[in-house]
Every structure is written in C-alpha cells, then in structure tokens.
Amino acid sequence: MRIIFLESSQIWCNNLPVGFQEDGHEVMISGPINKVNLEKMFAEFQPDVAVSIGWGLEQTTEKQLLIHEQVKKSNVPLVYWAVEDPAYTDVWSIPLIERMKPDFVFTLCPKTVRRYKELGIPAARLDFGFEPSLHCPVQPIARYCANIAVVANAYPDILDKYPDHYRHQAIQTLIRPLLERNIRVDFWGKNWDKMGDYFGKEIPSHWIHGHMPYPEANKVYSSANIMIGLQNYPDLLTQRTFEILGSGGFLLTLDTPGVRSMFKPGKDVAVSASPEETVQLVEDFLAHPHKRHAIQKKGRKSVQHHTYRARAKQMVDILIDSDILSIESDRRRKNGTLIYFEQEKEDDYLFYTIKKGDTLYSIAKSFGVTVASIQSLNQMTSEMIYEEQRIKVKDLRNEG
C-alpha cells in the first residue's frame, strides 16, 4: 500500500512513517507542502491514503485547505491523528477537522473518540509508541551521563496560562522535591532556565543543557541512571514514556491509571504518588543499581508491544474495518520503502532555522536579501513563519 505523510516535523517523520515502512508499505514523506508540489507528489506517487498528524508547520489554516482540496480532487482518503487531544480538541482539532474534512480521525483519548462519534466523525483511539531503530539502547556517553535526567520542554507559558493542567502535578511530584533538597537533576529541553519563579529558586545553570535533537534523545535515555518521565494527563501516556523504555532507560514516572493500564509499577517502571515517595525512590534506586537494572530489562521487554510498526498495523486494521481502505490495497505489500519528496540538497541552498522573535524582514535584512526572494524560494504566500521552521534564504547555485 502507498501512504503519503503530509509532514515535515523531525519528530513525526521518524516514528509512524517508519512503522509503516517496516510493515512492508511504500511511504512518502511530503516535507514542506504548497499547492504546486502537493499536486505533483499526488500525481507521481498516487497514494492509497494520506495521513496528517498533530499541530505543526504543515497544518496551517492555508495548508489545511490545500490538503482538503487535493485529497478531494485525487479521491484519496485522508486520515488525521489528533495527538493534541484532549487539551486542544476545541481550539485545534475540531476546527482543523472542519476545514480538512478527514475521512477518519485517530486520537490519543478514549473520551474524545466518543465525542467525535457524537459529532458524526469516524474515530478510534491510537496511542503513542516508539520506533526501535531510533529509540534503542546505546552505550553510555560521557556528556549525557547523569544520576537523574529530564528530557522535556519546561513550557512556563503553558503552566502560567493553565493552572489546572495535570503537568503541574507531575512537576510538583517528580521534580520540585529533588530541587528543594538540592539533588542534582540534569535537564535537556527548552526554557528550564525560565522556571526560577515557578520553583522559587533558580535551577543551577550547569544542570541545564538546552535543546535536545529528537534523534539524539536515546543517548540520554541510555546514559542516565534515572529518567524522570512527566505525564500530561492521569489516564494517558506521553510519547517519551514509550521512547525511554524502548531505549532501555530506567523510568521514574507518576503513579497514574494511564501508566498502570500498560505497565507494571515496580516491575516495568518505578512510580511515585507523592514528593516524599519520589525522594525515597531516587535514593533507593541510586543506592541499589541491581534493582534499577532488573526493572530496566523488564521495562524494555514489556514495551516491545508498542512499536510504531504495531501502531501501523492497528491503524490499517481499523481503516479496513471502517471501509476506508480495502483488504486488497493492504495485501499489496512488498519490501517497505520510505522516500522524501524532492528533498533539498544541502549544498544548493543556505538554510536558516527560525528563532523566537524573528520576522521575514529581520531575516532578509541580516542575510542581505529581500523578503520577496525568501518567499519565492520557499513558495510562501504570506509572511507567516514559525519558531523552529527551517527555510531557504539563498540559492547558492546562482552565486559565482
């Protein structure tokens, strides 16, 4: 079966698409989309189904409308995986669904499945997972070795805006008690240097290591003695829960119904229900590495049921049962392939990654080019840009 993923995010390109490839399907990843290349990739690849995921650069309002127009014209079913549910169902998922009109919606949240069905939207649950080729054990690396580590963004703005968000409880239970006792925690991720007001004290700067590229995260998971795994909801699991375990890491997370629904506390993972228990568990497992290693081994074995290849099979089975895909299309499996549509050659262009506060005007000025030339290179129809978006600023082939 031929599946096109309308995606350019480093995270989403490295999980579910790879799972489909490993299950024998032909997979194309679109990269940044626009009207011209969208038409071209559908005409050339002739997909059996198109998939869009989450909230990112390929889900702007303009691109949502382009996608709807293209799949309708091509008579190709569109599937959307709503990974921002349930927190952003009303402000993001439902407006997107109204514009894109997908034929089927997968969501992380069982309650949201019921809500979509009540709205007449075909839906089913699909959890996160892990990709074994990316999230696998490696030998410990010195610069990533730590007694206790966190790989996550801090999101101080979200915490301020949503005082009832469950992430508060996760941080208060798993991180704050360690900081209050001056127990070192090494942080990889954005904005931990902005959490001083939240914790009532600054995190020492040498404990903070900044952004961690997604494909590199397993190096921390494999090198740290204890990985702190935050949860965003009591009944759901974060993506990193699966990825830490898949990488052979020792996971300390919250004691929640969501965790207990898939893993066994004390066997696959360590769980804490209070700040005091967190400190006790950390001290015990650091003092008794044999206990850690036994749980690590069992956790990695238990998570093998949750690969993205398993998620791909689950998705296909549901889509066939729902008459979105045919059994015949699924049977057309060979050796799986994964290609990118017109991947840009690094030597042909000068690229720039958008930072917070950038505008097209400021970028154009700093590189000595015009806004119009940047828009033309990237086939932009407006001056809207996003933090971490990667754009071309110069065509080096035209320079002497």
C-alpha positions as CSV (number, residue, x, y, z in Angstrom):
1,M,0.0,0.0,0.0
2,R,1.2,3.5,-0.8
3,I,0.9,6.0,2.1
4,I,1.8,9.7,1.9
5,F,2.6,11.5,5.2
6,L,1.9,15.2,4.9
7,E,4.6,16.2,7.3
8,S,7.9,17.9,7.7
9,S,8.5,17.6,11.5
10,Q,11.6,15.8,12.6
11,I,9.6,14.1,15.3
12,W,6.7,12.8,13.2
13,C,8.8,11.8,10.2
14,N,10.8,9.5,12.4
15,N,8.0,7.4,14.0
16,L,4.7,6.3,12.4
17,P,6.0,6.6,8.8
18,V,8.9,4.3,9.7
19,G,6.5,1.9,11.3
20,F,4.6,1.6,8.0
21,Q,7.8,1.1,6.1
22,E,8.8,-1.7,8.4
23,D,5.5,-3.3,7.9
24,G,6.1,-3.5,4.1
25,H,4.3,-0.4,2.8
26,E,5.6,2.2,0.4
27,V,5.8,5.5,2.3
28,M,6.4,9.0,1.0
29,I,7.0,12.0,3.4
30,S,6.0,15.2,1.8
31,G,8.3,17.7,3.5
32,P,7.1,21.3,3.4
33,I,4.0,21.5,1.2
34,N,2.5,24.1,-1.1
35,K,-0.1,23.9,-3.9
36,V,2.4,23.1,-6.7
37,N,4.3,20.3,-5.0
38,L,1.2,18.9,-3.4
39,E,-0.3,18.3,-6.8
40,K,2.9,16.9,-8.2
41,M,3.5,14.4,-5.3
42,F,-0.1,13.1,-5.5
43,A,0.2,12.7,-9.3
44,E,3.6,10.9,-9.2
45,F,3.2,8.8,-6.0
46,Q,-0.6,8.0,-6.4
47,P,-1.1,7.2,-2.7
48,D,-3.8,4.9,-1.4
49,V,-4.2,7.0,1.7
50,A,-2.9,10.4,3.0
51,V,-2.0,11.0,6.7
52,S,-1.7,14.2,8.6
53,I,-0.5,14.4,12.2
54,G,-0.9,16.9,15.1
55,W,-0.1,20.6,15.1
56,G,2.8,21.8,13.1
57,L,4.2,23.6,10.1
58,E,2.1,21.5,7.6
59,Q,-1.2,22.2,9.5
60,T,-1.6,25.9,9.0
61,T,-5.1,27.0,8.0
62,E,-3.9,27.7,4.5
63,K,-2.3,24.2,4.2
64,Q,-5.3,22.5,5.7
65,L,-7.4,23.9,2.9
66,L,-4.9,22.9,0.3
67,I,-4.8,19.4,1.7
68,H,-8.6,19.1,1.6
69,E,-8.7,20.4,-2.0
70,Q,-6.0,17.9,-3.1
71,V,-7.4,14.7,-1.5
72,K,-10.9,15.5,-2.7
73,K,-9.6,16.1,-6.3
74,S,-7.4,12.9,-6.1
75,N,-10.2,10.8,-4.5
76,V,-7.7,9.7,-1.8
77,P,-8.9,9.1,1.8
78,L,-7.4,11.4,4.4
79,V,-6.6,10.3,7.9
80,Y,-5.8,12.7,10.8
81,W,-4.0,11.6,14.0
82,A,-5.1,14.1,16.7
83,V,-2.1,14.0,19.1
84,E,-3.0,17.3,20.7
85,D,-6.2,15.8,22.3
86,P,-7.8,16.3,24.7
87,A,-6.4,19.6,25.8
88,Y,-6.8,21.3,22.4
89,T,-9.7,19.4,21.0
90,D,-11.9,22.5,20.9
91,V,-9.4,25.1,19.9
92,W,-7.4,23.0,17.4
93,S,-8.6,19.5,16.4
94,I,-12.2,20.3,15.7
95,P,-11.6,23.5,13.7
96,L,-8.9,21.5,11.7
97,I,-11.3,18.7,11.1
98,E,-14.0,21.1,9.9
99,R,-11.5,22.5,7.3
100,M,-9.7,19.4,6.2
101,K,-12.7,17.0,6.5
102,P,-10.7,13.8,7.0
103,D,-12.3,10.5,6.3
104,F,-11.2,9.1,9.7
105,V,-9.7,10.6,12.9
106,F,-7.4,8.8,15.3
107,T,-6.9,10.3,18.8
108,L,-5.0,9.5,21.9
109,C,-8.0,10.0,24.2
110,P,-10.9,7.5,24.5
111,K,-13.3,10.2,25.7
112,T,-12.5,12.2,22.6
113,V,-13.3,9.2,20.4
114,R,-16.8,9.3,21.8
115,R,-17.1,13.0,21.3
116,Y,-16.0,12.7,17.6
117,K,-18.5,9.9,17.0
118,E,-21.3,12.1,18.6
119,L,-20.3,14.8,16.0
120,G,-20.6,12.2,13.2
121,I,-16.8,11.9,12.7
122,P,-15.5,8.3,12.3
123,A,-12.8,7.9,15.0
124,A,-10.8,5.5,17.1
125,R,-8.0,5.5,19.7
126,L,-4.3,5.3,18.7
127,D,-1.7,5.7,21.4
128,F,1.9,6.9,21.0
129,G,4.6,4.3,20.6
130,F,8.3,4.1,19.9
131,E,10.5,3.4,16.9
132,P,13.1,0.7,17.7
133,S,15.6,1.8,15.0
134,L,15.7,5.3,16.7
135,H,14.8,4.6,20.4
136,C,17.2,1.8,21.2
137,P,19.8,1.2,23.8
138,V,23.3,2.6,23.1
139,Q,26.5,2.5,25.2
140,P,26.5,5.3,27.8
141,I,28.1,8.5,26.5
142,A,30.0,10.6,29.0
143,R,28.4,14.0,28.2
144,Y,24.9,12.5,28.7
145,C,25.7,10.6,31.9
146,A,23.7,11.8,34.9
147,N,22.2,10.3,38.0
148,I,18.8,11.9,37.3
149,A,17.8,13.4,34.0
150,V,14.8,15.0,32.3
151,V,14.3,15.3,28.6
152,A,11.3,17.7,28.1
153,N,10.5,21.3,27.4
154,A,9.5,23.3,30.5
155,Y,6.6,25.2,29.0
156,P,6.5,28.0,31.6
157,D,3.9,29.9,29.5
158,I,1.6,26.9,29.4
159,L,1.9,26.4,33.1
160,D,1.1,30.0,33.8
161,K,-1.9,30.0,31.4
162,Y,-3.4,26.7,32.6
163,P,-3.0,26.5,36.4
164,D,-5.1,23.3,36.5
165,H,-3.1,21.4,33.9
166,Y,-2.0,18.0,35.1
167,R,1.6,18.7,34.2
168,H,1.7,20.9,37.3
169,Q,1.1,17.8,39.4
170,A,3.8,15.9,37.5
171,I,6.4,18.6,38.1
172,Q,5.5,19.1,41.7
173,T,5.7,15.4,42.4
174,L,8.7,14.4,40.4
175,I,11.0,17.4,40.1
176,R,10.3,20.0,42.8
177,P,11.2,17.7,45.8
178,L,14.6,16.9,44.3
179,L,15.4,20.6,43.6
180,E,14.3,21.6,47.1
181,R,16.8,19.1,48.5
182,N,19.5,20.2,46.1
183,I,19.6,16.8,44.5
184,R,21.0,17.3,41.1
185,V,18.7,16.9,38.1
186,D,20.1,17.4,34.6
187,F,17.7,19.0,32.1
188,W,17.6,18.7,28.4
189,G,14.9,20.8,26.7
190,K,13.8,24.4,26.3
191,N,13.1,27.1,28.9
192,W,14.2,25.3,32.1
193,D,16.3,28.5,32.7
194,K,13.0,30.4,32.9
195,M,11.5,28.3,35.7
196,G,13.0,30.1,38.7
197,D,9.8,31.9,39.6
198,Y,7.9,28.6,39.3
199,F,10.2,26.7,41.6
200,G,11.0,29.6,43.9
201,K,14.7,29.2,43.1
202,E,16.9,29.1,40.0
203,I,18.0,25.8,38.6
204,P,21.8,25.9,38.5
205,S,22.9,26.8,35.0
206,H,25.3,23.9,34.8
207,W,22.4,21.5,35.3
208,I,20.6,22.9,32.2
209,H,21.8,21.6,28.7
210,G,19.2,23.2,26.3
211,H,17.5,21.7,23.3
212,M,17.9,18.0,22.6
213,P,17.5,17.0,18.9
214,Y,14.8,14.3,18.7
215,P,17.1,11.6,17.1
216,E,19.7,12.1,19.8
217,A,17.4,11.7,22.8
218,N,18.0,7.9,23.2
219,K,21.6,8.7,24.1
220,V,20.4,10.5,27.3
221,Y,17.9,7.7,28.0
222,S,20.6,5.1,27.8
223,S,23.2,7.1,29.7
224,A,21.3,8.4,32.7
225,N,20.7,6.3,35.8
226,I,17.2,7.5,36.3
227,M,15.0,9.2,33.7
228,I,12.1,11.4,35.1
229,G,9.1,10.9,32.9
230,L,6.5,13.7,33.2
231,Q,2.8,12.9,32.4
232,N,0.3,15.4,31.0
233,Y,-2.9,13.5,31.9
234,P,-3.8,10.9,34.5
235,D,-5.3,8.5,32.0
236,L,-2.9,8.9,29.0
237,L,0.8,8.3,28.4
238,T,3.3,10.7,26.9
239,Q,5.3,9.7,23.8
240,R,8.5,9.8,25.9
241,T,7.1,7.1,28.2
242,F,7.5,4.5,25.4
243,E,10.7,6.0,24.0
244,I,12.6,5.9,27.3
245,L,11.6,2.3,27.9
246,G,12.4,1.4,24.2
247,S,15.9,2.9,24.7
248,G,16.5,0.7,27.7
249,G,16.2,3.6,30.2
250,F,15.1,3.4,33.8
251,L,11.8,5.3,34.1
252,L,10.5,7.0,37.2
253,T,7.1,8.5,36.5
254,L,3.8,9.3,38.2
255,D,1.5,6.6,39.6
256,T,-1.5,7.0,37.3
257,P,-4.2,4.9,35.8
258,G,-2.7,5.5,32.4
259,V,0.7,4.2,33.5
260,R,-0.9,1.2,35.2
261,S,-3.0,0.4,32.2
262,M,0.1,-0.6,30.2
263,F,3.0,-1.2,32.5
264,K,3.5,-2.8,35.9
265,P,4.8,-0.5,38.7
266,G,7.9,-1.9,40.4
267,K,8.3,-4.4,37.5
268,D,8.5,-2.3,34.3
269,V,8.7,1.2,35.7
270,A,9.1,3.0,39.0
271,V,6.1,5.2,40.0
272,S,5.6,7.9,42.6
273,A,2.4,9.2,44.2
274,S,4.0,12.0,46.3
275,P,7.0,14.2,46.6
276,E,8.2,12.3,49.6
277,E,8.0,9.0,47.7
278,T,10.0,10.5,44.8
279,V,12.9,11.3,47.1
280,Q,12.7,7.9,48.7
281,L,12.7,6.1,45.3
282,V,15.5,8.1,43.9
283,E,17.7,7.5,46.9
284,D,16.9,3.8,47.0
285,F,17.4,3.1,43.2
286,L,20.7,5.1,43.1
287,A,22.0,3.1,46.1
288,H,20.9,-0.2,44.6
289,P,21.7,-0.3,40.9
290,H,20.8,-4.0,40.6
291,K,17.2,-3.1,41.4
292,R,17.3,-0.5,38.6
293,H,18.8,-2.9,36.1
294,A,16.1,-5.5,36.7
295,I,13.3,-3.0,36.1
296,Q,15.1,-1.6,33.0
297,K,15.4,-5.1,31.5
298,K,11.7,-5.9,32.2
299,G,10.5,-2.5,31.0
300,R,12.3,-2.8,27.7
301,K,10.7,-6.2,27.2
302,S,7.2,-5.0,28.0
303,V,7.3,-2.0,25.7
304,Q,8.0,-4.2,22.6
305,H,4.2,-4.5,22.1
306,H,4.1,-0.7,21.5
307,T,6.3,-0.2,18.4
308,Y,5.1,2.1,15.6
309,R,5.0,-1.0,13.4
310,A,2.4,-2.3,15.8
311,R,0.6,1.1,15.6
312,A,0.7,1.0,11.8
313,K,-0.9,-2.5,11.8
314,Q,-3.5,-1.3,14.2
315,M,-4.3,1.8,12.1
316,V,-4.6,-0.3,8.9
317,D,-6.9,-2.9,10.5
318,I,-9.2,-0.2,11.8
319,L,-9.3,1.6,8.5
320,I,-10.2,-1.7,6.7
321,D,-12.9,-2.5,9.2
322,S,-14.3,1.0,8.7
323,D,-14.3,0.6,4.8
324,I,-11.8,3.5,4.4
325,L,-9.2,1.1,3.0
326,S,-9.6,-2.2,1.1
327,I,-8.1,-5.5,2.0
328,E,-6.7,-5.7,-1.5
329,S,-4.7,-2.4,-1.0
330,D,-3.2,-3.8,2.2
331,R,-2.2,-7.0,0.5
332,R,0.0,-5.1,-2.0
333,R,2.9,-5.2,0.4
334,K,6.4,-5.9,-0.6
335,N,9.7,-4.7,0.9
336,G,8.9,-1.5,2.6
337,T,10.3,1.8,1.2
338,L,10.5,5.3,2.6
339,I,11.2,8.3,0.4
340,Y,11.1,12.1,0.8
341,F,9.5,14.1,-1.9
342,E,12.2,16.4,-3.6
343,Q,14.5,16.5,-0.6
344,E,16.5,19.7,-0.8
345,K,20.3,19.3,-1.4
346,E,22.1,21.0,1.5
347,D,24.8,22.4,-0.8
348,D,22.3,24.1,-3.1
349,Y,20.8,26.5,-0.5
350,L,21.7,28.5,2.5
351,F,19.2,27.4,5.2
352,Y,18.1,29.2,8.4
353,T,16.1,27.9,11.3
354,I,13.5,30.4,12.7
355,K,14.1,31.7,16.2
356,K,11.7,33.3,18.6
357,G,11.1,36.9,17.7
358,D,12.3,36.5,14.1
359,T,10.3,38.1,11.2
360,L,10.9,37.6,7.5
361,Y,12.0,41.2,7.3
362,S,14.7,40.8,10.1
363,I,15.9,37.6,8.4
364,A,16.1,39.1,5.0
365,K,18.0,42.2,6.3
366,S,20.5,40.0,8.2
367,F,21.3,37.9,5.1
368,G,21.2,40.8,2.6
369,V,18.3,39.5,0.6
370,T,14.7,40.6,0.1
371,V,11.5,39.3,1.8
372,A,10.2,38.6,-1.7
373,S,13.2,36.4,-2.6
374,I,12.8,34.3,0.6
375,Q,9.0,33.9,-0.1
376,S,9.8,32.8,-3.7
377,L,12.4,30.3,-2.6
378,N,10.1,28.7,-0.1
379,Q,6.9,29.2,-2.2
380,M,5.3,31.2,0.7
381,T,2.1,33.0,0.1
382,S,2.3,35.2,3.2
383,E,4.9,36.4,5.7
384,M,3.8,34.0,8.4
385,I,6.7,32.0,9.9
386,Y,7.0,29.7,13.0
387,E,9.7,29.1,15.6
388,E,12.0,26.2,14.5
389,Q,10.7,26.4,10.9
390,R,13.7,25.7,8.5
391,I,13.7,27.9,5.5
392,K,15.9,28.6,2.5
393,V,17.3,32.2,2.5
394,K,19.7,32.0,-0.5
395,D,20.0,29.9,-3.7
396,L,23.8,29.2,-3.7
397,R,23.6,27.8,-7.3
398,N,23.1,31.4,-8.6
399,E,26.2,32.7,-6.9
400,G,29.6,32.8,-8.5
